[in-house]
Amino acid sequence: MILLLAPDTPDRAEVAAFLTERRQLFTAMDPYTADAVKVARAEGFGAIIVDLIAPDAIKFLKKYAGQPDRVPVVCIADRRQPSASSEALRLGAIDIVTRPFRADEVMTALANAREFSAAAERNNDLAAPPLDVPVDGVFGASPVMRDVLGIVRRVAASRCAVLLVGERGTGREMVARTIHGHGPRRHNPFIRIACDDGASEQELGPLLNGSPRDGATVYLDNVGDLPLDLQIRLEDYLRRASGGPADGMRFLAGAQPRFHDRVERGIVRADFADALSVVRIDLPPLRQRPQDIPLLALFFLKEACRRNTAPLKTFSRSALMLLAALPWPGNASELRSLCERIAVLVPRGVVLLEDVLAHVRFDGVEALGGPKETLRQARDRFERDYVAAVLQQHRGRMGAAARQLGIERTNLYRKIKQLNIRWVGES
């Protein structure tokens, strides 16, 4: 039986129709009803569907997270409120279905919930405490990414040049497209020019030589590699455009973190850098915001499943904890690639920790464990690195690390001694 917690709206009626059509027994009620948690604890429910649009949906999840013998929770979410989705994941939801949803997505999520319950009995995934991470968002709802999104919203309506600085895979082009898509030029072309492939003269030259694309947004990727002669010409264009008509071209640029080192070395002209960075937005690497990883991973996984016409999947709790603890040198691009491999190669609906271990790579290195090791050998070898990574993430705070690992503090001390673990900052 399914417990459907949602306000009395057309969406609840639609989900109820899905369940009725497929002969699924269910009980529907509002999540803000005083006895919602009591009803949820009643025997007979195999899964709970919670609509996050309800005012008290998160309050219900917080109360339910502390209950024993919980059943899997699937949430219905609005794409425009990603922080609620991330908070739901943090509080133990195993899957997110976003509006507008289809019947097959809801039913697949429920099927994965049943599989999740079976996996939890074997691996104790469900008994783990809620993920000890803050909320997520579109780019991430961590404080630093909320700041980035706030700046993006403010500059989108302007026509000033913007410099986006970040490592490979941090989403420089995605942010540039967001600025373009939320501004008055969104119906005009977005032109991407790679400055490091030798073709910048052929692509940028005509735009500066009397054949401009009025109203277009031009994004210069890896602008630190733009030849000096083009820097001079673009600098001149930007200077003239600052006092010209508002419908001229707008320039956005992406650069690596050491962009201003290139300025000091004379590879990039200082005046050109100043003209291009009226507003500078620094994009933090994924390793500095691990709290953003769970929802990003779930989003990338579902995106990859749809793109490859594979059944929709979700991650187990321990798999999400592992993903949040990994360093991700390739940032979101690397996480997306991993999710693509998992979507294609993992046959189950619930991706387990060992599935992540079998497919994760860093900078072209073989999957952890390598093809010559057994699954048990890979897990045994990884355990030390994983526990050490969690300790490092919490800067040696044993209580916080134990909660994330889902073990007692005394057991963590024993495991540290058993695995001979030392972490940075240990006395």
C-alpha positions in Angstrom: 0.0 0.0 0.0 1.1 3.6 -0.8 0.7 6.6 1.5 0.2 9.7 -0.6 0.9 12.9 1.3 -0.2 15.9 -0.8 -2.5 18.9 -0.7 -5.9 18.4 -2.4 -4.8 19.7 -5.9 -5.1 18.4 -9.5 -1.6 16.9 -9.1 -2.7 14.7 -6.2 -5.7 13.6 -8.3 -3.4 12.8 -11.2 -1.1 10.7 -9.0 -4.2 9.0 -7.5 -5.4 8.2 -11.0 -2.0 6.7 -11.8 -2.2 4.4 -8.8 -5.8 3.4 -9.3 -5.2 2.6 -13.0 -2.4 0.3 -11.9 -4.4 -1.2 -9.1 -2.1 0.1 -6.4 -3.8 0.5 -3.0 -3.2 3.9 -1.5 -4.3 6.3 1.2 -4.2 10.1 0.5 -4.0 12.8 3.1 -2.5 16.2 3.7 1.1 16.1 5.1 0.3 18.9 7.5 -2.4 16.8 9.2 -1.4 16.4 12.8 -1.3 12.6 12.7 0.5 12.2 9.4 3.6 10.7 11.0 1.4 8.4 13.1 -0.4 7.2 10.0 3.0 6.8 8.2 4.2 4.5 11.0 1.2 2.2 10.6 1.8 -1.2 9.3 1.1 -2.0 5.7 2.7 0.9 3.8 5.4 -0.1 1.4 6.3 3.5 0.3 5.3 7.1 0.9 4.9 9.8 -1.8 5.3 13.4 -0.5 4.5 16.4 -2.6 7.0 19.1 -1.6 4.7 21.8 -2.7 2.8 21.3 0.6 3.7 23.9 3.2 4.5 21.3 5.9 6.1 18.7 3.7 9.6 19.3 5.0 8.3 19.4 8.5 6.8 16.0 8.0 10.1 14.6 6.6 12.0 16.0 9.6 9.7 14.2 12.0 9.6 11.0 10.0 13.4 10.9 9.6 13.7 10.2 13.3 11.2 7.3 13.3 12.3 3.6 13.5 11.4 1.2 10.8 10.9 3.8 8.1 9.7 2.9 4.6 11.2 4.6 1.4 10.0 8.1 0.6 9.5 9.4 -2.9 9.0 13.2 -3.4 7.3 15.2 -6.1 9.1 18.5 -6.5 9.0 21.7 -8.5 12.1 22.4 -10.6 12.0 26.1 -9.5 12.4 25.1 -5.8 15.5 22.9 -5.9 16.5 23.6 -2.3 13.3 21.7 -1.1 14.4 18.7 -3.2 17.9 18.7 -1.7 16.5 19.1 1.8 14.2 16.1 1.1 17.2 14.0 0.1 19.1 15.1 3.2 16.2 13.9 5.3 16.1 10.5 3.7 14.0 10.6 0.5 15.3 8.1 -1.9 14.0 9.6 -5.1 12.7 12.9 -6.6 10.1 13.1 -9.4 10.0 16.6 -10.9 7.0 18.4 -12.4 5.7 18.0 -15.0 5.7 14.3 -14.3 4.6 11.3 -16.2 2.9 8.2 -15.0 5.8 6.0 -15.8 8.2 8.2 -13.8 6.0 7.9 -10.7 5.6 4.1 -11.1 9.3 3.6 -11.8 10.1 5.6 -8.6 7.8 3.3 -6.6 9.4 0.2 -8.2 12.8 1.5 -7.2 11.4 2.1 -3.7 10.5 -1.6 -3.4 14.0 -2.5 -4.7 15.5 0.0 -2.2 13.7 -1.8 0.7 15.1 -5.1 -0.3 18.6 -3.6 -0.6 18.2 -1.9 2.8 17.5 -5.2 4.4 20.9 -6.5 3.1 23.0 -3.4 3.4 21.3 -1.4 6.2 21.1 1.6 3.8 17.7 2.7 5.1 18.8 2.6 8.7 21.5 5.2 8.1 20.9 8.7 9.6 19.9 11.6 7.2 22.8 12.8 5.1 24.7 15.4 7.2 24.8 18.0 4.4 23.1 21.3 3.8 20.7 22.0 0.9 21.4 22.0 -2.8 20.1 24.0 -5.8 20.0 24.6 -9.5 23.7 25.2 -9.6 23.7 24.2 -5.9 21.9 25.8 -3.0 25.0 25.9 -0.8 25.6 29.4 0.5 28.4 30.1 -2.0 26.3 29.0 -5.0 23.3 31.0 -3.8 25.6 34.0 -3.9 26.6 33.1 -7.5 23.0 32.7 -8.5 22.2 36.1 -7.0 24.9 37.8 -9.0 23.8 35.9 -12.2 20.2 37.2 -11.7 21.5 40.8 -11.3 23.8 40.8 -14.3 21.4 39.0 -16.7 19.4 42.2 -17.3 22.4 44.3 -18.0 24.7 44.4 -21.1 28.0 44.6 -19.3 30.9 42.2 -19.9 31.2 39.3 -17.4 34.2 37.2 -16.7 33.4 33.7 -15.3 36.4 32.2 -13.5 36.5 28.5 -12.6 38.2 25.1 -13.1 37.3 22.8 -15.9 33.9 21.3 -15.3 32.6 24.0 -12.9 29.9 25.0 -15.4 31.3 28.3 -16.9 29.4 27.9 -20.1 26.2 26.8 -18.3 26.3 30.0 -16.2 27.0 32.0 -19.4 23.9 30.5 -21.0 21.9 31.1 -17.9 22.9 34.8 -18.0 21.9 34.9 -21.7 18.7 33.0 -21.1 17.4 35.2 -18.3 18.2 38.5 -20.0 16.5 40.7 -22.7 18.7 39.0 -25.4 17.4 35.5 -24.7 15.6 35.3 -28.1 18.8 36.3 -29.9 21.7 33.9 -30.8 24.2 32.6 -28.2 27.5 32.3 -29.9 30.2 30.1 -28.3 33.8 30.7 -29.4 36.7 28.5 -28.1 39.8 30.6 -27.8 42.2 27.7 -27.4 41.5 25.7 -30.6 43.2 28.0 -33.2 39.8 29.0 -34.8 39.1 32.1 -32.8 40.3 34.4 -35.7 37.9 32.8 -38.1 35.0 33.0 -35.7 35.6 36.2 -33.8 37.3 38.2 -36.5 34.2 38.7 -38.7 32.2 39.9 -35.7 34.7 42.6 -35.0 35.3 43.5 -38.7 32.0 45.0 -39.7 29.8 41.9 -39.5 28.5 42.1 -36.0 25.5 40.0 -34.8 23.5 42.7 -33.1 21.7 41.5 -30.0 23.7 38.3 -29.8 25.6 37.1 -26.7 29.1 36.0 -27.5 30.8 33.6 -25.1 34.6 33.3 -25.2 35.7 30.1 -23.6 39.3 29.9 -22.2 39.7 33.6 -23.1 43.2 33.6 -21.6 44.3 31.9 -24.8 43.0 34.6 -27.1 45.7 35.9 -29.4 47.0 39.4 -28.6 45.9 41.0 -31.8 42.3 39.8 -31.2 42.6 41.1 -27.6 43.4 44.6 -28.9 40.5 44.5 -31.4 38.0 43.2 -28.9 39.1 45.7 -26.3 38.5 48.5 -28.8 35.1 47.1 -29.6 34.1 46.9 -25.9 35.3 50.5 -25.3 33.3 51.8 -28.2 30.2 49.7 -27.3 30.1 51.0 -23.8 28.7 54.3 -25.2 26.9 52.9 -28.2 23.4 51.5 -28.8 22.0 49.0 -26.4 21.4 46.4 -29.1 25.0 45.6 -29.8 26.8 42.4 -29.0 27.3 41.4 -25.4 30.5 39.5 -24.4 30.8 36.9 -21.7 34.1 35.1 -21.1 35.2 32.0 -19.3 38.7 31.6 -17.8 40.8 29.3 -15.6 41.5 30.3 -12.0 45.1 31.5 -13.0 43.8 34.0 -15.5 45.3 37.0 -13.8 48.7 35.2 -13.6 48.6 35.4 -17.4 47.9 39.1 -17.1 51.0 39.5 -14.9 53.1 37.5 -17.4 51.9 39.7 -20.3 50.0 36.9 -22.1 46.8 38.8 -21.5 46.7 42.5 -21.8 45.8 44.2 -18.5 43.4 46.7 -20.2 41.7 43.9 -22.1 41.2 42.0 -18.8 39.7 45.1 -17.2 37.4 45.7 -20.1 36.2 42.1 -20.1 35.7 41.8 -16.3 33.3 44.6 -15.5 31.7 41.9 -13.3 33.8 38.8 -12.3 32.0 35.7 -11.0 34.1 33.0 -9.3 32.7 29.5 -9.6 33.9 27.2 -6.8 35.0 23.6 -7.5 32.7 20.8 -6.5 35.1 19.6 -3.8 34.5 22.9 -2.0 30.8 22.3 -1.9 30.1 18.6 -1.3 26.7 19.5 0.1 25.7 20.2 -3.6 26.6 16.7 -4.8 23.6 14.5 -3.9 20.9 16.4 -5.8 23.3 17.0 -8.7 24.1 13.3 -8.9 20.4 12.4 -8.9 19.6 14.9 -11.5 22.5 13.8 -13.8 21.5 10.1 -13.3 17.9 10.7 -14.4 19.0 12.9 -17.2 21.3 10.1 -18.5 18.7 7.5 -18.1 16.3 9.5 -20.3 18.9 10.3 -22.9 19.9 6.6 -23.2 16.3 5.3 -23.0 17.2 3.4 -19.9 14.8 2.7 -17.0 15.0 5.5 -14.4 17.3 4.8 -11.5 18.1 6.3 -8.1 21.0 6.1 -5.6 21.1 4.3 -2.3 22.0 6.3 0.8 25.5 4.9 1.1 26.1 5.6 -2.6 25.2 9.2 -2.1 27.4 9.5 1.0 30.3 8.1 -1.1 29.7 10.5 -3.9 29.6 13.4 -1.5 33.0 12.3 0.0 34.9 12.0 -3.3 37.2 14.8 -4.5 35.9 15.3 -8.1 38.9 16.8 -9.8 36.9 17.1 -13.0 34.0 18.8 -11.1 30.4 18.5 -12.3 31.5 17.2 -15.7 33.2 14.2 -14.1 30.1 13.6 -11.9 27.9 13.7 -15.0 30.1 11.3 -16.9 30.0 8.8 -14.0 26.2 9.0 -13.9 26.1 8.4 -17.7 28.2 5.2 -17.2 26.0 4.1 -14.3 22.8 4.8 -16.3 23.9 2.5 -19.1 25.8 -0.2 -17.3 24.0 -0.8 -14.0 21.0 -3.1 -14.5 19.3 -2.3 -11.1 16.9 0.5 -10.4 18.8 1.4 -7.2 22.5 2.2 -7.6 24.4 0.7 -4.7 27.8 1.8 -3.2 29.5 -1.1 -5.0 28.1 0.1 -8.3 29.8 3.5 -7.8 33.0 1.8 -6.8 33.0 -0.3 -9.9 32.6 2.7 -12.3 34.2 5.8 -10.7 37.3 7.2 -12.4 39.5 10.2 -11.9 41.3 12.0 -14.7 41.3 8.9 -17.0 42.4 6.5 -14.2 40.8 3.0 -14.2 37.8 2.5 -12.1 38.6 2.1 -8.4 39.4 -1.4 -7.7 40.5 -2.1 -11.3 39.2 -4.9 -13.4 41.6 -7.5 -11.8 40.1 -7.2 -8.3 37.1 -8.9 -6.9 34.2 -6.7 -5.6 35.1 -7.7 -2.0 38.8 -6.6 -2.5 37.6 -3.3 -4.0 35.3 -2.6 -1.1 37.9 -3.6 1.5 40.5 -1.4 -0.1 38.1 1.5 -0.5 36.9 1.4 3.1 40.1 3.0 4.4 40.1 5.8 1.8 36.4 6.5 2.4 36.6 6.7 6.2 39.7 8.9 5.9 37.8 11.2 3.4 34.9 11.6 5.8 37.2 12.4 8.7 39.0 14.9 6.5 35.7 16.4 5.4 34.7 16.9 9.1 38.2 18.0 10.0 38.6 15.2 12.5 35.3 15.9 14.4 34.6 12.3 15.4 30.9 12.8 16.3 30.0 14.4 12.9 32.1 11.8 11.0 30.4 8.9 12.9 27.0 10.3 12.1 27.7 10.5 8.4 29.2 7.0 8.4 26.1 5.7 10.2 28.1 4.0 13.0 28.7 4.6 16.7 31.5 6.9 17.8 33.3 4.0 19.7 33.1 1.9 16.5 34.7 4.7 14.5 37.6 4.9 17.0 38.0 1.1 16.6 37.9 1.3 12.8 40.5 4.1 12.7 42.9 2.0 14.7 42.1 -1.2 12.7 42.7 0.6 9.4 45.7 2.6 10.7 44.1 5.8 9.4 45.7 9.2 9.9 44.2 12.5 8.5 45.4 16.0 7.9 45.2 18.0 11.1 45.6 14.9 13.4 47.9 15.6 16.3 
